[in-house]
Amino acid sequence: MMKKYCPIGVVALSGALLCAGLNAQSLSPHDFPDGKTWLEHAQQGLAPYWMMPSAQGIPMGNFPTFRCDNGQILDVTKVCQELNKNWITPYFGREYTRMKSRQTYAYGVLYHLTGDPHALQLAKAGTEYLMNQLQDKEHGGFISFTEHGQAGLEWQQRTSQDQAYALVGLAMYYYLTRDPEVEKVLINQQRFIFDNYRLDDGKGLAWVLKDGDGESTKQRELVAQLDQINGYLLLVAPLLPEPHKSRWLADLSWLTDTMLKQYYAPQEQRFYGAIHHPAVMDQQAKHNDFGHTIKAYWMTYLTGELLQRQDWQKLAKQGMQHIIEQAQYVPNYADIKGFVPEMTQEQWQASSIKAWRNRPFSYGISSWEWAELDQAAMTLSLLEDQVKPVLQSTAKAFMQVWVDDQYGGVGLNPKSTKAFHWGNGYHQFEHALVGYLTAQQLNQRPARLYFAIDDPQSYQLSPYYFQGQIKSQQRLTTVNGLPRWQVEFTAIKP
């Protein structure tokens, strides 16, 4: 989830939908993309931008935070238009750890879906750079960013969200490899966060421990809790050896319970983005959007399944259903008519093409929010064994509207603003992974995933956050010292 975003309007989005050629015929009731289409989306739609040499860093693994839509690394003497925004330019001197970790995650998912050895090499390089260069060896935790080569902020001024997202790439790499050195870093960092940021007021984890860089110790932020869960806890906890597994599961339970008791508004069926002042709890305030709420519901459901908390599952399933109904809408044809090709206007006028919005009375949306809403709808589709109708529009729209068909990748806005201090490959690749698993299960086909472990019999393997039965395992050639396995899953369910 992103801390800041620049939403787009209904006309711009709807126009993009039309220009992408999503006509009535292409959005037939049976046209949720199949598994092959999701793999093509990952390989041909997303990967080209992230596999460019400019994305891979110097040295490899030191992935640059800021890149232009054409893939070029930011030149501050001649800033590309998409990065020349007043909410981006003040941060040009910084290289963010969270973004290097998110990009590491993206390469891990690309390998997981395709078996591409170079993607695995990049995930490994990113993991090693994070561990070797960006841990704070003096105080603990991870550096939030470097500025002109120097570590930024005092350690107490680093947000708990940044500490969590420093691990998202390591968590994915550990899930793929079970690397013991990565395991040690994950365990130590989790303890650092929970030992230092746990509040005495019962409101979960602190945002920062000392004022600075525009952040305050008074803040009580949803993402300080939520991003621990989706950043590493939920994926890694079931995989750890004891006694760490039990401790992580206990912390996961405590954090979810705290999030529900302190940040959830049952009367409104949404999560507050923050709770330290009435103004920050307003529907129009930062992080009080459908994207953060649907992510919180999704994490609550999956945590409830893992911990056998049926009450959490029930609440979260109902909440996801509610938000999906609230967040979808049919654009007004009169507003979008000017974008419709004349030869298809009659078809469009007769069609109900649905899109996502990020708030009840706003028609803005960013790509990460679209992805989160899709993923929750996909999860419900798996639970109900049938595609949620809205996905017949929104899944294909993500592929055709948001993806830059010239350079690849997904932007914060359709086809633009793809690599900056809050956005890169994380959400788009998670969306592709969940989409592929959903499509394969709904079509009763095995989902083929790739791991980099020495012996699959020795580890608990699962299809990401979901459950599944292993149908087959096949050893592949070793690459750069990493053994590779192809594993097929069936009976996939949340």
matplotlib code that plots the C-alpha trace (Angstrom):
import matplotlib.pyplot as plt

x = [0.0, 1.2, 1.3, 0.5, -1.1, -2.4, -5.9, -7.3, -10.8, -13.7, -13.4, -9.7, -10.2, -13.2, -11.6, -8.6, -10.9, -12.4, -9.2, -7.9, -10.6, -12.6, -15.7, -18.9, -17.9, -14.5, -16.1, -18.5, -19.7, -17.2, -14.2, -12.2, -8.6, -7.4, -4.1, -2.3, -3.4, -2.2, 1.2, 1.4, 0.4, 3.3, 5.9, 4.9, 3.0, 4.8, 8.3, 9.8, 9.9, 11.4, 13.9, 15.5, 19.2, 18.4, 16.1, 18.7, 20.9, 24.6, 25.7, 22.9, 20.4, 20.8, 17.5, 17.0, 14.0, 13.2, 12.9, 11.0, 8.2, 10.6, 12.9, 15.6, 17.0, 16.0, 18.2, 17.6, 18.9, 16.2, 13.3, 10.9, 7.3, 5.8, 8.2, 8.1, 5.4, 5.5, 4.8, 7.7, 10.5, 11.4, 12.6, 14.8, 18.0, 16.9, 17.2, 14.5, 15.0, 11.3, 11.4, 14.4, 12.6, 9.4, 11.3, 13.0, 9.5, 8.5, 11.4, 10.6, 7.0, 8.1, 10.3, 7.6, 5.2, 7.6, 10.7, 12.8, 16.4, 17.3, 14.4, 15.6, 19.1, 17.7, 15.6, 18.8, 20.8, 18.2, 18.0, 21.8, 22.0, 19.2, 20.9, 24.5, 24.1, 20.9, 20.7, 21.5, 24.3, 24.6, 21.0, 19.2, 16.4, 16.8, 17.8, 14.7, 16.7, 20.1, 20.6, 23.7, 25.1, 24.5, 21.9, 18.9, 17.1, 17.9, 16.9, 13.9, 12.6, 12.1, 8.5, 7.4, 5.9, 9.3, 10.7, 8.0, 8.4, 12.2, 11.2, 8.6, 11.3, 13.1, 9.9, 9.1, 12.7, 12.5, 9.2, 10.9, 14.2, 14.0, 17.5, 18.8, 20.6, 17.4, 15.5, 17.9, 17.4, 13.6, 13.5, 15.8, 14.0, 10.6, 11.8, 13.3, 10.0, 7.8, 10.3, 10.8, 7.5, 4.9, 2.8, 1.8, -1.6, -3.0, -3.2, -0.7, 2.6, 3.9, 4.4, 7.7, 9.6, 10.9, 9.5, 11.2, 10.9, 7.3, 6.2, 5.1, 5.1, 1.4, 0.3, -1.5, -1.6, -3.4, -0.4, 1.8, -0.2, -1.5, 1.8, 3.5, 0.9, 1.0, 4.7, 6.0, 4.1, 1.4, 3.6, 6.6, 5.1, 3.8, 7.2, 9.4, 10.9, 9.9, 10.0, 9.9, 6.7, 4.6, 5.9, 5.2, 1.7, 1.1, 2.2, 0.1, -2.9, -2.3, -1.8, -4.9, -6.9, -5.6, -6.3, -9.9, -10.4, -8.7, -9.0, -12.2, -15.5, -18.2, -21.0, -19.3, -17.9, -14.5, -11.1, -9.9, -6.6, -5.5, -7.0, -5.0, -7.5, -11.1, -10.1, -7.8, -10.8, -12.9, -13.8, -12.0, -8.8, -5.6, -5.7, -9.5, -10.0, -11.4, -7.9, -6.7, -9.9, -10.1, -6.5, -7.2, -10.3, -8.2, -5.4, -8.0, -9.7, -6.4, -5.1, -8.4, -8.0, -4.4, -5.3, -8.7, -10.6, -13.9, -15.2, -12.5, -13.2, -16.9, -16.4, -13.8, -15.8, -18.8, -16.6, -15.0, -18.4, -19.6, -16.6, -16.6, -20.2, -19.4, -16.3, -17.7, -19.6, -20.7, -19.3, -21.9, -22.0, -22.7, -19.4, -17.4, -19.1, -16.4, -13.9, -15.9, -15.0, -18.0, -18.3, -18.8, -20.9, -24.1, -22.5, -21.0, -24.2, -26.0, -23.2, -22.5, -18.7, -17.7, -14.7, -13.4, -13.3, -11.5, -14.1, -17.9, -18.2, -15.0, -14.3, -10.5, -8.5, -4.8, -3.4, -2.5, -6.1, -7.5, -5.2, -6.2, -9.9, -9.4, -7.5, -10.2, -12.8, -10.7, -10.5, -14.3, -14.5, -12.4, -14.5, -17.7, -16.3, -17.4, -16.1, -17.4, -19.2, -17.2, -14.0, -15.3, -14.6, -11.9, -9.4, -9.0, -9.2, -6.1, -4.2, -5.2, -5.7, -3.0, -0.2, 2.2, 2.1, 5.2, 7.7, 5.8, 4.9, 2.1, 2.0, 0.2, -1.9, -2.7, 0.6, 2.5, 4.4, 5.8, 8.9, 9.1, 9.4, 6.0, 5.4, 7.1, 6.5, 5.1, 1.3, 1.2, 3.1, 1.1, -2.1, -0.7, 0.1, -3.3, -5.0, -3.2, -4.0, -7.6, -7.9, -6.3, -8.5, -11.7, -10.9, -10.0, -6.4, -3.2, -1.3, 2.4, 4.7, 8.5, 10.6, 14.3, 14.7, 16.9, 14.2, 10.4, 9.7, 11.5, 9.4, 5.8, 4.9, 1.7, 0.5, 1.2, -1.3, -3.6, -3.9, -3.5, -2.7, 0.6, -0.1, 3.5, 7.1, 9.9, 13.5, 15.0, 18.5, 20.4, 21.1, 23.8, 23.9, 20.2, 18.2, 15.0, 11.7, 8.5, 5.5, 1.9, -1.0, -4.6, -7.6, -6.5, -8.6, -8.1]
y = [0.0, 3.4, 6.4, 8.9, 8.8, 11.0, 9.8, 10.1, 11.1, 9.3, 10.8, 10.0, 6.4, 5.7, 7.2, 4.9, 1.9, 2.8, 3.6, 0.2, -1.4, -3.1, -3.4, -5.2, -8.4, -8.6, -8.4, -11.3, -13.1, -15.9, -13.7, -13.6, -14.1, -17.7, -18.8, -18.5, -14.9, -14.1, -15.6, -13.6, -10.5, -11.1, -11.9, -9.6, -6.8, -6.3, -7.8, -5.8, -2.6, -4.4, -6.5, -3.5, -3.1, 0.3, -1.4, -3.9, -1.5, -0.8, -3.2, -5.6, -5.6, -1.9, -1.2, 2.5, 4.2, 6.7, 5.8, 7.4, 5.6, 4.7, 3.0, 5.6, 6.4, 9.8, 12.7, 15.5, 18.0, 17.0, 15.5, 13.5, 14.8, 11.8, 12.4, 16.2, 16.3, 18.4, 15.4, 13.5, 16.0, 16.8, 13.2, 12.9, 12.8, 9.7, 6.0, 4.1, 0.7, -0.2, 0.3, -2.0, -4.6, -4.2, -4.7, -7.8, -9.1, -8.4, -10.4, -13.2, -13.4, -13.3, -16.3, -18.0, -17.7, -18.4, -20.1, -17.4, -18.0, -14.3, -13.2, -15.5, -14.1, -10.5, -11.6, -13.0, -9.9, -7.7, -9.8, -9.8, -6.0, -5.4, -7.6, -6.5, -2.8, -1.6, -3.1, -0.7, -2.7, -0.2, 0.3, -2.6, -2.5, -1.3, 2.1, 3.8, 5.6, 6.8, 10.3, 11.1, 7.8, 8.4, 6.8, 9.1, 9.8, 8.8, 5.2, 6.3, 8.5, 5.6, 4.5, 1.0, 0.8, 1.3, -1.3, -3.7, -3.1, -3.6, -7.2, -7.7, -8.8, -10.9, -12.6, -13.6, -14.8, -16.9, -18.4, -19.4, -20.7, -21.2, -19.6, -19.9, -16.5, -14.8, -16.6, -15.1, -11.6, -12.0, -13.3, -10.5, -7.8, -8.9, -8.9, -5.5, -4.1, -5.7, -5.0, -1.4, -0.2, -1.9, 0.8, 0.9, 2.4, -0.8, 0.7, -1.7, -0.6, 3.0, 4.9, 6.5, 6.6, 10.2, 13.1, 13.9, 14.1, 15.2, 12.3, 12.4, 10.1, 11.1, 9.3, 6.1, 4.7, 1.7, 0.9, 0.6, -2.6, -3.7, -3.6, -5.9, -8.5, -8.2, -7.3, -10.5, -12.0, -13.8, -15.3, -16.3, -17.3, -20.7, -21.6, -20.9, -23.5, -23.6, -21.7, -18.8, -20.0, -20.0, -16.6, -15.1, -16.6, -15.1, -11.7, -12.0, -12.9, -9.9, -7.5, -8.6, -8.4, -4.9, -3.8, -4.9, -3.5, -0.1, 0.7, -1.1, 0.8, -1.9, 0.6, 2.0, -1.4, 0.1, 0.6, 4.0, 5.0, 6.6, 7.1, 9.9, 12.7, 12.8, 14.5, 11.6, 9.2, 11.0, 9.1, 11.7, 11.7, 9.9, 6.1, 6.1, 4.6, 1.4, 0.2, 0.2, -1.2, -4.1, -5.0, -5.0, -7.3, -9.5, -9.9, -10.5, -13.2, -15.0, -14.6, -16.0, -19.0, -19.6, -19.3, -21.0, -17.9, -18.3, -15.1, -13.1, -15.0, -14.3, -10.6, -10.2, -12.1, -9.9, -6.8, -7.7, -8.3, -4.9, -3.0, -4.7, -3.6, 0.0, 0.3, -0.7, 1.6, 1.9, 5.1, 7.5, 7.0, 10.7, 11.4, 9.0, 9.2, 11.4, 8.6, 5.8, 4.9, 5.8, 2.2, 0.8, 3.5, 1.6, -1.4, 0.7, 2.5, -0.8, -2.2, -1.9, -1.9, -1.6, 0.1, 0.6, 3.8, 4.5, 6.2, 6.4, 9.8, 9.9, 8.4, 8.5, 5.4, 4.3, 1.1, -0.4, 0.2, -1.4, -4.4, -4.8, -4.7, -7.3, -9.6, -9.5, -10.2, -13.1, -14.5, -14.4, -16.1, -18.9, -19.2, -19.3, -21.3, -18.8, -15.5, -12.3, -10.5, -7.3, -9.1, -9.8, -6.1, -5.1, -7.9, -7.4, -3.6, -3.8, -5.6, -3.3, 0.0, 0.2, -1.6, 0.4, -1.6, 0.3, -0.1, -2.5, -2.2, -0.5, 3.0, 4.8, 6.2, 4.3, 3.5, 6.3, 7.1, 3.6, 3.9, 6.4, 6.5, 4.8, 2.8, 0.0, -3.6, -4.9, -4.6, -5.4, -8.7, -9.8, -9.0, -11.3, -14.1, -14.1, -13.7, -16.7, -18.9, -17.9, -18.6, -22.0, -23.1, -21.8, -23.6, -26.8, -26.7, -27.2, -24.1, -24.5, -22.5, -22.5, -22.7, -22.7, -25.2, -28.3, -30.8, -30.1, -33.0, -31.2, -28.0, -26.9, -25.7, -23.8, -21.5, -18.1, -17.2, -20.0, -23.7, -26.4, -30.0, -30.9, -32.8, -33.1, -32.0, -31.8, -30.9, -28.4, -27.4, -25.6, -21.9, -19.8, -22.4, -22.4, -25.6, -25.2, -27.1, -26.9, -27.7, -28.1, -27.4, -28.3, -27.7, -24.1, -22.3, -19.3]
z = [0.0, -0.8, 1.6, -1.1, -4.5, -7.2, -8.2, -11.7, -12.6, -14.0, -17.5, -17.8, -16.6, -18.6, -21.7, -21.1, -20.9, -24.2, -25.9, -24.8, -26.9, -24.1, -26.1, -25.1, -26.9, -25.2, -21.8, -22.1, -19.0, -19.5, -20.2, -16.9, -18.2, -18.1, -16.7, -20.0, -20.3, -16.8, -17.6, -20.8, -18.8, -16.4, -19.1, -21.9, -20.1, -16.8, -17.1, -20.0, -17.8, -14.8, -16.8, -18.5, -17.6, -16.1, -13.6, -12.3, -10.5, -10.1, -8.6, -9.5, -6.7, -5.9, -7.7, -8.5, -6.8, -9.6, -13.3, -16.1, -18.0, -20.8, -18.3, -18.1, -14.7, -13.4, -14.6, -12.1, -14.7, -17.1, -15.2, -17.2, -17.1, -15.2, -12.3, -12.4, -9.7, -6.6, -4.4, -6.0, -6.7, -3.1, -2.6, -5.7, -3.6, -1.7, -2.5, -0.5, 1.0, 0.8, -3.0, -3.4, -1.3, -3.2, -6.5, -5.0, -4.3, -7.9, -9.3, -6.9, -8.2, -11.8, -11.1, -9.1, -12.1, -15.0, -13.7, -15.4, -14.0, -14.5, -12.4, -9.7, -10.0, -9.6, -6.6, -5.0, -5.8, -4.3, -1.2, -0.7, -1.2, 1.3, 3.9, 3.3, 2.6, 4.2, 7.7, 10.5, 12.1, 15.0, 16.1, 14.5, 11.9, 8.4, 7.1, 5.6, 2.8, 1.9, 0.8, -1.3, -0.1, 3.6, 5.9, 6.4, 9.7, 13.3, 13.8, 16.0, 13.2, 10.8, 10.4, 11.4, 7.9, 6.3, 8.7, 7.5, 3.8, 4.1, 4.6, 1.8, -0.7, 1.8, 2.7, -0.9, -1.4, 1.8, 0.7, -2.6, -1.2, 2.6, 2.7, 6.4, 6.3, 5.1, 7.8, 10.5, 9.2, 9.1, 12.7, 14.0, 12.2, 13.4, 16.9, 16.5, 15.3, 18.0, 20.8, 19.9, 18.4, 20.6, 22.3, 25.9, 25.1, 23.6, 20.0, 18.4, 17.0, 16.9, 13.8, 14.8, 18.1, 17.6, 15.7, 12.4, 8.6, 8.9, 11.1, 14.7, 17.7, 18.2, 15.0, 15.3, 11.8, 10.2, 8.0, 11.0, 11.8, 8.5, 6.6, 9.1, 8.2, 4.4, 4.3, 5.9, 8.9, 7.0, 4.4, 6.5, 9.9, 8.8, 7.3, 10.3, 12.6, 16.2, 18.6, 16.1, 14.3, 17.5, 18.5, 15.1, 15.0, 18.5, 17.3, 14.1, 16.3, 18.6, 15.8, 13.9, 17.1, 17.8, 14.3, 14.6, 18.0, 17.5, 13.7, 12.6, 12.5, 12.3, 12.0, 8.8, 7.7, 7.0, 8.6, 9.8, 8.1, 11.4, 14.8, 16.6, 15.8, 14.6, 11.4, 10.3, 10.6, 8.1, 4.9, 2.8, 4.9, 3.9, 3.9, 4.5, 1.0, -0.3, -1.1, 2.5, 3.9, 1.4, 2.1, 5.8, 5.2, 3.0, 5.5, 8.3, 6.3, 5.5, 9.0, 10.3, 8.1, 9.2, 12.9, 12.7, 13.8, 12.1, 13.6, 11.8, 8.6, 8.8, 9.5, 6.7, 4.1, 4.7, 4.7, 1.4, -0.1, 1.1, -0.1, -3.5, -3.9, -2.8, -4.9, -8.3, -10.5, -14.1, -15.8, -17.1, -20.9, -21.5, -19.8, -21.9, -25.2, -26.7, -26.2, -27.8, -31.4, -33.6, -35.0, -31.5, -29.8, -30.0, -28.4, -25.6, -25.0, -24.4, -22.2, -18.5, -18.2, -14.5, -13.0, -9.5, -7.5, -4.3, -2.2, -2.1, -3.7, -5.7, -9.1, -8.7, -8.5, -8.6, -9.9, -6.5, -5.2, -8.4, -7.8, -4.2, -5.0, -7.8, -5.4, -2.8, -5.5, -6.8, -3.2, -2.9, -6.4, -5.1, -2.0, -4.1, -6.9, -9.5, -10.8, -9.2, -12.0, -11.6, -12.4, -15.9, -16.5, -14.1, -14.5, -18.2, -17.8, -15.5, -18.3, -21.1, -19.4, -16.8, -18.6, -20.7, -24.0, -25.3, -22.4, -20.1, -16.5, -14.6, -13.5, -10.6, -13.4, -16.6, -18.3, -16.5, -13.3, -12.8, -10.5, -7.7, -3.9, -3.3, -6.5, -8.4, -9.2, -6.0, -6.4, -10.1, -9.7, -6.7, -8.7, -11.5, -9.1, -7.4, -10.8, -12.2, -9.2, -9.3, -13.1, -12.8, -10.0, -11.5, -14.8, -12.9, -14.1, -12.0, -11.1, -12.0, -9.7, -9.3, -6.2, -5.5, -2.7, -2.3, -1.5, -1.7, 0.6, 3.5, 3.4, 3.6, 0.1, -0.7, -3.5, -1.9, 0.8, -0.3, 0.4, -2.2, -2.9, -4.6, -7.9, -9.2, -8.5, -11.1, -10.5, -13.0, -13.7, -11.0, -11.7, -9.9, -7.1, -6.6, -7.1, -8.9, -8.7, -10.7, -8.5, -9.6, -7.2, -7.4, -5.1, -4.4, -1.8, 0.5]

ax = plt.figure().add_subplot(projection="3d")
ax.plot(x, y, z, "-o")
ax.set_aspect("equal")
plt.show()
